[in-house]
Amino acid sequence: MFRRSGDDLLDRWDGRTFVRSIIVDKEPSAFACTFESAGDALDVHMRVQNVCHRDEIERIVRGMFIAPTPHFAELMQRDAVIAALHALYPGVRSVRQINLFNALLRCISTQQVNLRWAATCRRRLAKTFGRLHVIDGSRVHSLAPEQIATLEIADIRALQFTNSKAEYIINVARAIASGRLTIDILDRLTSEQIISRLTAIRGIGLWSAEWILARTLGRPHVVAGDLGVCKAIGIAYFGGTMPSESDVRCATAHWGESAAVAQALLLHALAEKTLVEIVASATEVVASAKADDAIASPAAALGTRRAIATRRTT
């Protein structure tokens, strides 16, 4: 997602090293993670700006990716599309956005614009009002809600945010700077309470609140009102027809506690423009299995992966 949306100076990814900042003990602290292949897994080499924050940052990094639970194996047995996606993209996972202000800023900036323009605007905000951190040559910026909370709408509007978005960014910054809104507070609430708490802030609607549930808090929540999610679910389960929000929720109810992983896989395949082909192949596998009185399984999905690869090479 960071490669496709562009470099906003806040979450930086060059294909090998991921750099971002978080708040530790009320202080912005940056870290860099370099990923190295280790067979079927990855070795993660972490560097921190402040060694005093090492243990807390390591804890955060270990929970940065939303990993599948044991339930995911059962889901793949029931859902040939998810099994085929996992077989083709076994390492794709949602990356949690631990910095609450940055996560809400991302939501606000992407409202009704394309991802690259939103990243450009966030980059301007980071360069103008952010603090630069350098780790072994890797550079990243942090934004302090306390500072953003003191700005005027015109200050942010000058960076080509709309007046409304400038107001919303300041509203969020003030809520966080006051201590009324933190990840710790949200973690103690139910999903319904979180949505209510977030949507009480002017500029944060249901769509933004649901992405905070999914990508910041790591809850198994489907963002049914997201256009990309609707498109992906439409391809996967409705023959390409665009479903309603209620249709999306019904079609994904069986995802259960694996919703975050399944949602990430579908969105990745949609962005890579492979989803239609994967769904068609998975459907063929299911039809063939039914004809033989068999049940589609992850093993069948692996065969689908090989079939897709064969068609591409020929």
Secondary structure as GFF3:
##gff-version 3
##sequence-region A 1 314
A	DSSP	alpha_helix	2	5	.	.	.	ID=ss1
A	DSSP	beta_strand	11	13	.	.	.	ID=ss2
A	DSSP	beta_strand	17	24	.	.	.	ID=ss3
A	DSSP	beta_strand	27	38	.	.	.	ID=ss4
A	DSSP	beta_strand	41	48	.	.	.	ID=ss5
A	DSSP	three_ten_helix	51	53	.	.	.	ID=ss6
A	DSSP	alpha_helix	54	62	.	.	.	ID=ss7
A	DSSP	alpha_helix	71	78	.	.	.	ID=ss8
A	DSSP	alpha_helix	80	88	.	.	.	ID=ss9
A	DSSP	alpha_helix	100	109	.	.	.	ID=ss10
A	DSSP	alpha_helix	115	129	.	.	.	ID=ss11
A	DSSP	beta_strand	131	135	.	.	.	ID=ss12
A	DSSP	beta_strand	138	142	.	.	.	ID=ss13
A	DSSP	alpha_helix	145	148	.	.	.	ID=ss14
A	DSSP	alpha_helix	153	157	.	.	.	ID=ss15
A	DSSP	alpha_helix	163	177	.	.	.	ID=ss16
A	DSSP	alpha_helix	183	187	.	.	.	ID=ss17
A	DSSP	alpha_helix	191	199	.	.	.	ID=ss18
A	DSSP	alpha_helix	206	211	.	.	.	ID=ss19
A	DSSP	pi_helix	212	216	.	.	.	ID=ss20
A	DSSP	alpha_helix	227	237	.	.	.	ID=ss21
A	DSSP	alpha_helix	245	251	.	.	.	ID=ss22
A	DSSP	three_ten_helix	253	258	.	.	.	ID=ss23
A	DSSP	alpha_helix	259	271	.	.	.	ID=ss24
A	DSSP	alpha_helix	275	291	.	.	.	ID=ss25
A	DSSP	alpha_helix	298	313	.	.	.	ID=ss26
###
